[in-house]
Amino acid sequence: MAYTLAEAARAIGMQKSTVLRAIKRGVLSAVRDAATGQWLVEPAELHRVYPAIGEVGAGTGALAADAPPRTDALEAENRELRARLGDAQDQVADLRRRLDAEAEERRRLTALLADRSTTPPAPARRSWGPWRRRD
């Protein structure tokens, strides 16, 4: 019996999106159920690409089973790292705003200079003094 996308993901200890990406890339073959529209993956095909969770020496599929249990210390570290990541993202956003403002100022000044350089210079003023002819 074929696995649905969720069952296939549980069988290998990965996310549904991982299985779906493998299907979309053509690494894993699957068919759509005509009645429900769900992806159906044959177990032999799934385990050809991804080892089952319970297999000894399994590569990627065994990571979920080998993961350390969550502790309060790990949760606290995770919160701290998320806070630092948020600060870094805020700093990046601020720098982008500043660079955008500087770029807009440069564009404005360039346009101003371009307008001045294309304007013909004013004609030289003539003196209203007596005109003398020099021979």
RAPE-V596372 format. One line per field, one symbol per residue. ss: DSSP state (a for helix, b for strand, c for the rest). Layout:
BEGIN
ss = ???
END
This chain:
BEGIN
ss = ccbbaaaaaaaacccaaaaaaaaaacccccbbccccccbbbcaaaaaaaccccccccccaaaaaaacccccaaaaaaaaaaaaaaaaaaaaaaaaaaaaaaaaaaaaaaaaaaaaaaaccccccccccccccccc
END
